[in-house]
Amino acid sequence: MTSRMIFLNLPVAELNRSKSFYEALGWKVNQEFSDDAAACIVIDDNICVMLLTRQFFATFSKRQVADTAEKISATYGLALSSAAEVDALTAAALAAGGTEEISEDKRSQEEKVGMYSRSFLDPDGHQWEPFWMGHAGC
């Protein structure tokens, strides 16, 4: 069976600001797939984020590009190996200029099934949710 990869394509207002934010999380830029309109951010061997200028992203669809600073369109969950790793990633995001979004209702629901998560927004409002599932699984 062939290994699969996921690439999230995210529109960004300022490519260099966004690259710096994601590098501050400990993720790497793959220069081979980066230029003035896009940057490939490698989270791990199978997950990459393509940061695309809003102008370049707009060429991917006939629909208008959403303003994620104003409206939520998706959340990006990232399973990590411990609650401490969730806290460390969130702390790095906040130190790099991200903001934390707290939902007590969501937290309460997750605690019932043994999950631990946090939520942070990148400088463009894209919502990341690092989580640890404890003994739970999909």
N, C-alpha and C positions, 0 to 999 in steps of 0.2 A: 504494500500500500504506500502511496506517495504521501509525504508529509504535507500538511496544509499550513498556510499562513493567513493571517488577517492583516489588512491594511485599512486603517481608519483615515479617511480623507477629511481634514478639518480646514475650513476657511479661517484665515487670520488677517488682522488689520495691519500688523507690522511683523514681517517675517523674522527679522533679526531679534526682536524682543521675544517672540515666541520660541525661537531656537534657544535663546539664553535661558528661558524659563524651563524648558524641558531638559536641557543639559544640567541645570541645577538639581533636577530630580535624580541625577545619576544615569540618565539615558544618553545614548550616543547619537551623533549625526553621522549618517552614511553619506559621505561626500559624493560617492559615485552616482547617487540618485537625488542630488540636490543642485539647485541653481538659483538664479535670482527670483524665480517664481515659486519654488517649492523646496522643501527640506524633508528628507526622510529621517525620522527619529526612530531608532531601534530600541524597543523595550526589552525584547529577548529574541531568541532565534526564530520565533514564529509570530511575533507581534510587532508591527511597525505603525507609526503614525506619520501620515503625509501631511505636513503643514503646507497649505497652498494659499498664496495671496488671494484675497477676495476676488480680484479680477480674473485670475487663472481658474479659480474654483467655479466661477460663473460660467465658464465654457463647458462644464460637465453636464449641464442641464438647461432646459428652457425655462425652468421655474426660477423665481427670485431667490437669492441667497438669504437665509434667515439671519436676523440679528440676534445672535445667541447671548448678547449682553442684556437683552430685553426679554427674550422668551426662551424657554427650554424646548429642545427638540429631541434630545436623547441624553442618556447617562452612560458613562463608560465604566463598567465594573471591571476590576482587576483583582483576581484572586492572589493573595499573598500567603506566605508560609506561617505567619504569626501575627498576633495583635500588635506586638512591638514593631513589626515591619510596617503595618498599617499606620501606626503613629509616626514612625520615622519618615515615611513617604509624605504624609500630610504635613509634617513639620517642615520638610524641605520645600514643599509647594508654598506654604505660607511665608517662609523666609525669602522665597524667590518672587513674591508679589501676588501669589494667589490668595483667594479668600475662602474661608470655610463656610459651608452651608450646613446648618444643623436642623434635622427634623426629628423631634422627639417621638412622633408617631412611628416613623420608620425604625428608629433605634429600638423602640419597645417591641415591635414586631420581630425584628431580627434576634433580639435577646431571647425570645421565646423558643427559637429553634437553634440556639447556640452559635449565632453569627456575631461578628464584631466588624463594624465598618465606620468609615468617616467619609465625608464628601468635601471636595474642594473644587473651586472654579479656577481655570487658567485665566490669563489676562483678557481673553476674548469671550469668556463666559461659558466655555465648554466644561461640563460637569463630570468630574472623575470620582469614582467611588471605590477606593481600595478596600478590600474586605478579607477577613479570615473566617473560614467556615468551621473551624474547630473539628468536631467529629462529624458534622453534617456534610453532605455531598449532593451533587446534582442527580 
